[in-house]
């Protein structure tokens, strides 16, 4: 009986000291979005997640990493809250296998096992990352359902674009990164652009995309991957023709913002003209551009009506 009592006392003491060690760092509320609380631990976890997506993030100071993580996690919470109004997220059976595969391949991993092992090194599980991707997939589907009737495709223009390019035996492909920015009311274009250029020179293009870009690609350092030149607008195509690999364009006006493109790599491939297939790709590209714009507009409206408090 005495041995049992001693063992019980030992376990209680061990629990007390363990609990004390775990709470040695205070839990501090950093952001409150409506009724949802985001703590310093949530921010630290998001920083580790963003470092998985953009390893260059580790090279910038803690203050900037915190700002980027706050923006990232706030955007996700706002999107999730919108989706919860229309769906039961716990019961939504969304097939995201293909999205996961594209996700880890774009990050440079050979297979899911390698990716999952890498995630564990940063304190993340594959299931947790899948939940994040699920939110993005559902948000994109939500935007499509909401705005599909407003998508305008000029088929004649796209067909003429293919015909004008038919004589070229090779197609040019560019591996691109982007920074999409807007000029806030309390600022002006020159000041905003100077801040972005200064940031690029100090912390690099990818980290600046994390910091300034309003595009969803900002989480992965603005990377948008390989794009056929023919898929770009005339303005963007002309802009990238004036720069070399490793350089970035001057801002180009798009919808209600500006885009800066960086060429990470480029190549030429022999072209096999399949008119119908090329037309499908151009239609998809144009749909994506318009939906991305609708997504930004809708998100901004929701954000304005969301109570956000930082502490």
VOPAGU-2260 file (C-alpha; in pm, 1 decimal, decimal comma):
REM VOPAGU-2260
SITE   aa  ch    i         X         Y         Z
SITE  UNK   A    0       0,0       0,0       0,0
SITE  UNK   A    1     285,2     237,0      93,2
SITE  UNK   A    2     457,5     164,0    -238,4
SITE  UNK   A    3     134,3     250,4    -420,9
SITE  UNK   A    4     103,6     583,3    -232,8
SITE  UNK   A    5     465,2     673,8    -305,0
SITE  UNK   A    6     415,8     591,5    -673,0
SITE  UNK   A    7     102,1     807,1    -684,8
SITE  UNK   A    8     284,1    1101,1    -521,8
SITE  UNK   A    9     571,6    1061,4    -770,3
SITE  UNK   A   10     332,9    1067,7   -1067,4
SITE  UNK   A   11     158,4    1381,0    -931,9
SITE  UNK   A   12     491,1    1560,6    -881,3
SITE  UNK   A   13     606,5    1455,0   -1229,0
SITE  UNK   A   14     282,9    1589,1   -1378,8
SITE  UNK   A   15     319,0    1921,3   -1197,1
SITE  UNK   A   16     674,7    1973,3   -1317,6
SITE  UNK   A   17     590,4    1858,7   -1670,5
SITE  UNK   A   18     294,6    2093,8   -1683,0
SITE  UNK   A   19     510,2    2377,6   -1555,2
SITE  UNK   A   20     767,7    2312,6   -1825,8
SITE  UNK   A   21     502,4    2308,3   -2094,1
SITE  UNK   A   22     355,2    2639,3   -1978,6
SITE  UNK   A   23     689,1    2811,9   -1918,0
SITE  UNK   A   24     622,1    3011,0   -2234,2
SITE  UNK   A   25     303,4    3209,0   -2197,9
SITE  UNK   A   26      15,1    3162,2   -2437,0
SITE  UNK   A   27     -53,3    3508,6   -2573,8
SITE  UNK   A   28    -350,8    3610,6   -2786,6
SITE  UNK   A   29    -213,2    3777,4   -3100,1
SITE  UNK   A   30    -520,4    3812,4   -3321,0
SITE  UNK   A   31    -894,2    3780,4   -3273,4
SITE  UNK   A   32   -1100,5    3728,3   -3590,3
SITE  UNK   A   33   -1466,8    3762,7   -3497,6
SITE  UNK   A   34   -1480,0    3509,8   -3212,0
SITE  UNK   A   35   -1177,6    3302,6   -3316,7
SITE  UNK   A   36    -853,2    3347,1   -3123,9
SITE  UNK   A   37    -506,2    3309,6   -3277,4
SITE  UNK   A   38    -220,3    3273,4   -3030,2
SITE  UNK   A   39     156,4    3309,1   -3046,1
SITE  UNK   A   40     179,9    2930,9   -3078,1
SITE  UNK   A   41     -49,4    2936,6   -3384,3
SITE  UNK   A   42     172,3    3203,7   -3541,7
SITE  UNK   A   43     489,8    3004,7   -3469,4
SITE  UNK   A   44     339,9    2692,8   -3628,7
SITE  UNK   A   45     234,6    2892,8   -3935,1
SITE  UNK   A   46     590,2    3025,9   -3967,6
SITE  UNK   A   47     719,0    2666,8   -3974,7
SITE  UNK   A   48     457,4    2579,1   -4237,5
SITE  UNK   A   49     549,6    2876,5   -4455,4
SITE  UNK   A   50     916,0    2779,7   -4427,3
SITE  UNK   A   51     822,3    2445,4   -4582,3
SITE  UNK   A   52     664,4    2626,3   -4876,9
SITE  UNK   A   53     940,3    2886,5   -4910,5
SITE  UNK   A   54    1272,8    2783,9   -4748,4
SITE  UNK   A   55    1412,3    3132,5   -4820,6
SITE  UNK   A   56    1180,6    3266,0   -4551,5
SITE  UNK   A   57    1428,4    3160,6   -4283,4
SITE  UNK   A   58    1669,6    3426,7   -4411,2
SITE  UNK   A   59    1450,9    3720,3   -4308,8
SITE  UNK   A   60    1411,2    3861,6   -3959,3
SITE  UNK   A   61    1160,0    3734,6   -3702,6
SITE  UNK   A   62     944,9    4047,4   -3724,1
SITE  UNK   A   63     881,9    4003,8   -4096,5
SITE  UNK   A   64     823,2    3630,0   -4056,5
SITE  UNK   A   65     563,3    3705,6   -3790,0
SITE  UNK   A   66     387,5    3958,7   -4013,5
SITE  UNK   A   67     375,2    3714,7   -4305,9
SITE  UNK   A   68     245,6    3434,9   -4081,2
SITE  UNK   A   69     -23,1    3660,2   -3930,9
SITE  UNK   A   70    -147,0    3760,1   -4277,1
SITE  UNK   A   71    -142,5    3398,1   -4394,7
SITE  UNK   A   72    -329,7    3248,3   -4100,9
SITE  UNK   A   73    -579,8    3537,9   -4094,6
SITE  UNK   A   74    -661,7    3486,5   -4461,5
SITE  UNK   A   75    -717,1    3115,1   -4402,7
SITE  UNK   A   76    -944,2    3174,4   -4102,6
SITE  UNK   A   77   -1155,0    3427,0   -4296,1
SITE  UNK   A   78   -1195,0    3185,5   -4589,5
SITE  UNK   A   79   -1282,7    2897,2   -4357,7
SITE  UNK   A   80   -1545,2    3108,1   -4180,3
SITE  UNK   A   81   -1708,4    3194,7   -4513,7
SITE  UNK   A   82   -1711,8    2830,1   -4620,9
SITE  UNK   A   83   -1865,9    2722,1   -4288,4
SITE  UNK   A   84   -2170,1    2933,7   -4372,0
SITE  UNK   A   85   -2237,3    2719,7   -4681,0
SITE  UNK   A   86   -2086,6    2377,9   -4604,3
SITE  UNK   A   87   -2038,5    2135,1   -4319,2
SITE  UNK   A   88   -1660,0    2120,2   -4347,7
SITE  UNK   A   89   -1636,2    1810,1   -4129,0
SITE  UNK   A   90   -1858,5    1610,7   -4363,3
SITE  UNK   A   91   -1745,0    1754,2   -4693,9
SITE  UNK   A   92   -1580,5    1470,2   -4886,0
SITE  UNK   A   93   -1344,9    1653,4   -5120,7
SITE  UNK   A   94   -1104,6    1447,1   -5328,4
SITE  UNK   A   95    -775,4    1634,7   -5314,2
SITE  UNK   A   96    -525,9    1361,5   -5407,0
SITE  UNK   A   97    -436,0    1531,4   -5735,6
SITE  UNK   A   98    -398,0    1868,7   -5563,7
SITE  UNK   A   99    -170,0    1714,5   -5298,6
SITE  UNK   A  100      41,3    1551,5   -5569,2
SITE  UNK   A  101      78,3    1877,7   -5762,1
SITE  UNK   A  102     152,4    2052,2   -5434,1
SITE  UNK   A  103     449,5    1839,7   -5330,0
SITE  UNK   A  104     583,8    1805,5   -5686,0
SITE  UNK   A  105     586,5    2185,1   -5724,3
SITE  UNK   A  106     781,2    2202,1   -5397,7
SITE  UNK   A  107    1043,0    1965,2   -5541,5
SITE  UNK   A  108     953,0    1639,1   -5365,1
SITE  UNK   A  109     958,5    1307,8   -5551,8
SITE  UNK   A  110     667,5    1138,7   -5374,9
SITE  UNK   A  111     420,0    1172,5   -5089,4
SITE  UNK   A  112     635,6     970,1   -4846,3
SITE  UNK   A  113     932,6    1204,7   -4892,1
SITE  UNK   A  114     702,6    1505,2   -4849,0
SITE  UNK   A  115     540,5    1360,5   -4535,4
SITE  UNK   A  116     882,3    1293,2   -4379,2
SITE  UNK   A  117     985,5    1651,4   -4449,5
SITE  UNK   A  118     664,2    1783,8   -4291,3
SITE  UNK   A  119     730,4    1590,1   -3969,2
SITE  UNK   A  120    1065,6    1767,7   -3937,8
SITE  UNK   A  121     871,0    2094,1   -3911,1
SITE  UNK   A  122     609,7    1959,6   -3669,8
SITE  UNK   A  123     335,5    1919,3   -3930,7
SITE  UNK   A  124     145,8    1609,8   -4040,1
SITE  UNK   A  125      25,8    1535,1   -4390,6
SITE  UNK   A  126    -333,1    1529,7   -4265,3
SITE  UNK   A  127    -299,5    1884,2   -4130,5
SITE  UNK   A  128    -157,8    2010,4   -4461,7
SITE  UNK   A  129    -437,0    1830,2   -4647,6
SITE  UNK   A  130    -688,2    2026,8   -4437,9
SITE  UNK   A  131    -522,5    2352,3   -4545,3
SITE  UNK   A  132    -530,5    2250,7   -4909,7
SITE  UNK   A  133    -891,3    2138,4   -4871,7
SITE  UNK   A  134    -985,0    2492,3   -4762,9
SITE  UNK   A  135    -818,1    2638,5   -5074,0
SITE  UNK   A  136    -983,1    2383,2   -5305,7
SITE  UNK   A  137   -1326,6    2445,8   -5156,2
SITE  UNK   A  138   -1276,0    2822,4   -5168,1
SITE  UNK   A  139   -1187,9    2805,7   -5539,1
SITE  UNK   A  140   -1494,0    2588,8   -5607,8
SITE  UNK   A  141   -1708,8    2831,3   -5407,3
SITE  UNK   A  142   -1581,1    3126,1   -5612,9
SITE  UNK   A  143   -1638,2    2935,2   -5937,8
SITE  UNK   A  144   -1997,1    2849,3   -5843,6
SITE  UNK   A  145   -2063,1    3208,7   -5739,9
SITE  UNK   A  146   -1912,0    3381,7   -6042,8
SITE  UNK   A  147   -1917,7    3131,9   -6330,6
SITE  UNK   A  148   -2204,2    3315,6   -6499,7
SITE  UNK   A  149   -1990,1    3632,9   -6507,7
SITE  UNK   A  150   -1692,1    3476,0   -6684,7
SITE  UNK   A  151   -1655,3    3628,4   -7030,4
SITE  UNK   A  152   -1449,4    3443,8   -7292,2
SITE  UNK   A  153   -1379,1    3599,8   -7632,1
SITE  UNK   A  154   -1346,0    3280,2   -7838,1
SITE  UNK   A  155   -1268,6    3460,6   -8163,6
SITE  UNK   A  156    -980,4    3643,2   -7997,2
SITE  UNK   A  157    -835,4    3319,4   -7858,9
SITE  UNK   A  158    -876,5    3138,9   -8192,7
SITE  UNK   A  159    -697,5    3420,3   -8375,1
SITE  UNK   A  160    -417,8    3403,1   -8118,2
SITE  UNK   A  161    -362,6    3034,6   -8201,6
SITE  UNK   A  162    -374,5    3097,0   -8578,4
SITE  UNK   A  163    -117,2    3376,6   -8556,6
SITE  UNK   A  164     116,9    3141,6   -8372,9
SITE  UNK   A  165      68,9    2839,8   -8601,4
SITE  UNK   A  166     376,5    2913,8   -8816,4
SITE  UNK   A  167     615,7    2898,0   -8520,7
SITE  UNK   A  168     780,9    2556,9   -8494,6
SITE  UNK   A  169     879,4    2604,9   -8131,0
SITE  UNK   A  170     697,0    2732,9   -7826,3
SITE  UNK   A  171     854,7    2935,2   -7547,9
SITE  UNK   A  172     793,4    2836,0   -7187,5
SITE  UNK   A  173     882,9    3044,3   -6882,9
SITE  UNK   A  174     914,0    2936,1   -6521,9
SITE  UNK   A  175     769,3    3239,3   -6346,0
SITE  UNK   A  176     711,5    3390,2   -6003,9
SITE  UNK   A  177     473,8    3678,4   -5941,6
SITE  UNK   A  178     404,3    3964,6   -5708,0
SITE  UNK   A  179      52,8    4103,1   -5741,2
SITE  UNK   A  180       4,4    4422,3   -5545,0
SITE  UNK   A  181    -242,9    4701,4   -5495,0
SITE  UNK   A  182    -194,0    5059,7   -5386,3
SITE  UNK   A  183    -360,8    5117,8   -5051,7
SITE  UNK   A  184    -563,2    5434,8   -4986,9
SITE  UNK   A  185    -307,8    5571,4   -4740,7
SITE  UNK   A  186     -21,2    5526,5   -4987,8
SITE  UNK   A  187      64,2    5602,1   -5349,8
SITE  UNK   A  188     198,3    5400,7   -5643,7
SITE  UNK   A  189     554,7    5533,4   -5629,6
SITE  UNK   A  190     596,5    5471,5   -5257,5
SITE  UNK   A  191     448,3    5122,4   -5283,9
SITE  UNK   A  192     670,1    5027,5   -5577,6
SITE  UNK   A  193     981,8    5170,2   -5410,8
SITE  UNK   A  194     905,7    4966,5   -5097,8
SITE  UNK   A  195     866,9    4649,3   -5305,4
SITE  UNK   A  196    1188,7    4710,4   -5500,2
SITE  UNK   A  197    1377,9    4785,0   -5179,4
SITE  UNK   A  198    1241,4    4464,6   -5027,1
SITE  UNK   A  199    1343,9    4258,1   -5332,7
SITE  UNK   A  200    1699,6    4390,2   -5312,4
SITE  UNK   A  201    1719,1    4319,8   -4937,3
SITE  UNK   A  202    1535,0    3990,0   -4885,4
SITE  UNK   A  203    1479,5    3854,0   -5237,8
SITE  UNK   A  204    1183,7    3821,3   -5473,1
SITE  UNK   A  205    1027,7    3514,2   -5307,8
SITE  UNK   A  206    1026,2    3662,2   -4958,1
SITE  UNK   A  207     891,8    3990,4   -5095,0
SITE  UNK   A  208     607,4    3795,6   -5257,4
SITE  UNK   A  209     528,0    3649,4   -4913,4
SITE  UNK   A  210     524,5    3999,2   -4771,3
SITE  UNK   A  211     353,1    4212,7   -5035,9
SITE  UNK   A  212     167,2    3993,7   -5287,1
SITE  UNK   A  213    -211,5    3964,1   -5257,4
SITE  UNK   A  214    -212,8    3653,4   -5477,0
SITE  UNK   A  215    -268,8    3305,1   -5331,1
SITE  UNK   A  216      74,2    3216,0   -5473,6
SITE  UNK   A  217     229,7    3443,1   -5209,7
SITE  UNK   A  218     246,7    3149,0   -4964,9
SITE  UNK   A  219     492,0    2969,2   -5192,3
SITE  UNK   A  220     704,3    3272,9   -5266,5
SITE  UNK   A  221     496,6    3379,0   -5567,0
SITE  UNK   A  222     590,7    3069,6   -5768,8
SITE  UNK   A  223     347,1    2995,3   -6052,4
SITE  UNK   A  224     561,9    2741,4   -6240,4
SITE  UNK   A  225     596,4    2680,6   -6614,3
SITE  UNK   A  226     373,9    2894,7   -6835,1
SITE  UNK   A  227     354,5    2896,4   -7213,2
SITE  UNK   A  228     416,3    3241,4   -7354,4
SITE  UNK   A  229     102,5    3204,0   -7564,2
SITE  UNK   A  230    -103,0    3178,4   -7243,0
SITE  UNK   A  231       7,8    3524,0   -7130,9
SITE  UNK   A  232    -161,7    3846,6   -7227,7
SITE  UNK   A  233       9,7    4061,8   -7490,2
SITE  UNK   A  234     119,8    4309,3   -7221,0
SITE  UNK   A  235     277,1    4038,7   -7002,9
SITE  UNK   A  236     433,6    3862,0   -7300,1
SITE  UNK   A  237     594,8    4186,9   -7414,7
SITE  UNK   A  238     714,3    4259,0   -7060,1
SITE  UNK   A  239     901,7    3930,7   -7011,5
SITE  UNK   A  240    1064,5    3961,0   -7355,0
SITE  UNK   A  241    1260,4    4259,8   -7224,9
SITE  UNK   A  242    1426,7    4075,0   -6933,4
SITE  UNK   A  243    1657,9    3778,5   -6878,1
SITE  UNK   A  244    1645,9    3479,0   -6644,1
SITE  UNK   A  245    1677,6    3597,2   -6283,4
SITE  UNK   A  246    1536,0    3942,6   -6359,2
SITE  UNK   A  247    1188,6    4082,4   -6301,7
SITE  UNK   A  248     959,4    4305,9   -6506,4
SITE  UNK   A  249     832,6    4652,2   -6436,4
SITE  UNK   A  250     478,4    4645,6   -6293,4
SITE  UNK   A  251     204,0    4574,8   -6546,1
SITE  UNK   A  252    -150,8    4699,4   -6479,0
SITE  UNK   A  253    -402,5    4416,8   -6438,8
SITE  UNK   A  254    -766,6    4461,5   -6339,9
SITE  UNK   A  255    -756,8    4652,5   -6009,2
SITE  UNK   A  256    -389,4    4594,7   -5930,7
SITE  UNK   A  257     -39,1    4546,8   -6068,6
SITE  UNK   A  258     174,2    4242,1   -6140,8
SITE  UNK   A  259     552,0    4198,1   -6141,8
SITE  UNK   A  260     687,6    3882,9   -6304,0
SITE  UNK   A  261    1025,5    3721,6   -6243,5
SITE  UNK   A  262    1176,7    3470,3   -6487,4
SITE  UNK   A  263    1324,2    3178,7   -6292,0
SITE  UNK   A  264    1403,3    2977,1   -6604,2
SITE  UNK   A  265    1299,7    2945,0   -6966,5
SITE  UNK   A  266    1309,4    2688,3   -7244,4
SITE  UNK   A  267    1189,7    2620,6   -7597,3
SITE  UNK   A  268    1003,7    2305,8   -7696,8
SITE  UNK   A  269     903,7    2170,5   -8034,2
SITE  UNK   A  270     545,5    2261,0   -8097,2
SITE  UNK   A  271     279,4    2010,6   -8194,8
SITE  UNK   A  272     -25,8    2207,1   -8301,3
SITE  UNK   A  273    -353,3    2062,3   -8182,7
SITE  UNK   A  274    -598,1    2347,5   -8237,5
SITE  UNK   A  275    -874,4    2215,3   -8010,3
SITE  UNK   A  276    -632,3    2132,8   -7729,0
SITE  UNK   A  277    -463,3    2473,6   -7754,0
SITE  UNK   A  278    -802,2    2644,4   -7745,6
SITE  UNK   A  279    -902,5    2448,8   -7432,1
SITE  UNK   A  280    -580,3    2554,5   -7259,1
SITE  UNK   A  281    -631,1    2921,0   -7346,9
SITE  UNK   A  282    -993,3    2910,0   -7229,3
SITE  UNK   A  283    -884,6    2750,8   -6900,2
SITE  UNK   A  284    -609,8    3009,7   -6856,8
SITE  UNK   A  285    -853,2    3297,1   -6917,8
SITE  UNK   A  286   -1109,7    3146,8   -6679,3
SITE  UNK   A  287    -844,4    3114,8   -6408,9
SITE  UNK   A  288    -736,9    3478,7   -6449,0
SITE  UNK   A  289   -1093,3    3603,3   -6417,4
SITE  UNK   A  290   -1175,7    3374,4   -6123,3
SITE  UNK   A  291    -861,1    3486,4   -5940,4
SITE  UNK   A  292    -978,1    3843,8   -5980,4
SITE  UNK   A  293   -1329,8    3758,6   -5855,3
SITE  UNK   A  294   -1172,2    3575,8   -5561,9
SITE  UNK   A  295    -967,5    3880,7   -5457,8
SITE  UNK   A  296   -1267,8    4113,3   -5491,6
SITE  UNK   A  297   -1495,7    3885,0   -5288,0
SITE  UNK   A  298   -1232,5    3820,5   -5020,0
SITE  UNK   A  299   -1173,4    4194,6   -4977,1
SITE  UNK   A  300   -1548,2    4250,0   -4927,2
SITE  UNK   A  301   -1562,9    3976,8   -4663,5
SITE  UNK   A  302   -1251,5    4105,6   -4488,8
SITE  UNK   A  303   -1396,7    4457,4   -4459,8
SITE  UNK   A  304   -1698,2    4313,5   -4278,5
SITE  UNK   A  305   -1486,2    4092,1   -4052,2
SITE  UNK   A  306   -1387,4    4210,7   -3704,7
SITE  UNK   A  307   -1011,1    4173,0   -3681,2
SITE  UNK   A  308    -820,8    4280,7   -3370,1
SITE  UNK   A  309    -444,4    4249,6   -3325,1
SITE  UNK   A  310    -281,5    4258,5   -2983,0
